[in-house]
Amino acid sequence: MRSTKTSLGLSNSSEWFRSVHTRVNTAPDARMKVSRSDIISRCLMACCPNCGRFGMFKNWFRLNRHCSHCEMQLEKDESGFYFGTTSIGYVLAILLVIIPVCVFVVMGKIGMWTGVILAIIGSILLCVGLYPLLLCWVILTYYLVSPQELPENKEKDESN
Ligand SMILES: [Zn+2]
């Protein structure tokens, strides 16, 4: 299965380009087994976008390499998958914690150092608490852009 790592990576990326090309040219939405709305609802319920069952998480911070039911690959190690998760976390921390804390400090409701400590602790708690949600979000956006990447949809494509 995992004979040569480099050739695996190359074939994956050429497959990716081919699938994007196919999507642009044929708009396969209508004949896809798993629709975009399925992908949204499944990911929001923290379920596998491919089979819709709860088997994506190894623990709070990590996805399983493969879905425990349908064996779909979940971790995309070549494409800096977890980078997306942390960057969304930073943006959320700035919007929901750091900006409100700054406003309170400027308004004189809390002191400067209380604000700094609140911002640090709040950001960490937010990122840790929402991490599984952020992972789901990254999976959601990935397959929303390329729904034909789902094994269920690929099988349908091949049979046609
Ligand atoms: Zn699955």
Residues whose N, C-alpha, C, O or C-beta is under 5 A from the ligand:
A	BS01	ZN	C48 N50 C51 G52 C67 H69 C70 E71
